[in-house]
Amino acid sequence: MTRPSKEAWAKARLEYETNPVATCESIGRELGVTKQAVALKKKAQDWQRASTLVSPELVEQYGVSTIPDKDTLSKKTDENIAK
């Protein structure tokens, strides 16, 4: 099995970031690699789905660049516990 080229990985990233139903498994099948390999590349290169990106106006207003994931939102901190 040959390794995917840089161009193939770039195409895979575009697919992941623009297609809301694309998964590591489906991309791995296209590239001929495991879903774990895709997940590692995704984490290393910080792939983000378009739906998690925030408009520049919201970045300026709230100081965030992405919508927090469910793990972050479910954590109890002093800031998010009602007093």
N, C-alpha and C positions, 0 to 999 in steps of 0.2 A: 504494500500500500504506500502510495506517495503522499508526501505532506502537501497540504493546500498551499497555494501561492499567496503572497501578500495581497494580490488583487482578489483572490477568492475570499480571503478573510475580510477584506474591505466590503465586498458585496454581501457577505454574511452579516456583517455589522449593520449595514444599511437595511437589510431585510429585517433584522431583529428590532431595530429602532423605529422602523416605519410600519411594520405589519403587526398589529396587536395580537394576532393569533400565532405568530411564529414562536417556536419554543427551542430550547437548546437541543432537544431531541430531533426536531424536524430539520434544524440547520445542520446538525451533525450528520444526519442521513444524506443531505445534499452534498456535504463536504467529504463524506467518507471517514468521519472521525466520531469518537464517542461524544455523548452529551456532556460528559465530565470535561472533555477537552474544550468544548465550546464554553462551558460555564467558567473554566479557568481563564480563558481568553477574555470573556465578558467582564469578569471581575478585574483582571489586570489592566484592561483598557477602559474601564468604567463605561460600558455600554449602557445607555439609558433609553427607555422607550419615550417616544414623543409625548405621550400622555403624562409623563412625570416631569416634563420641563415646564417652567413657569415663565410667564411673559415678563419682559423687562420692567413693566410698570409695577408688577407685584414684587419683583426683586427690590426695586427702589422703595416701595411702600413698606414692605414687611421684612426686608433683609434676608430673604431666602431665595435660593436658586433652584431648588427642587421641592416637590411635594414629599413630605416625610413618608417613609414606607410604614406598613402596618406594625412592624416590630418596634419602630421608634415611637409611633403613636400610642402603643399599648404600654409603654414603660411609665411607671409612676415616678414622678420627680416632684420636687418642691414647687416647681413652676406650674405643673398641671394638676395639682391636687387642690380641691376647693378648701378654702380656709373658713 
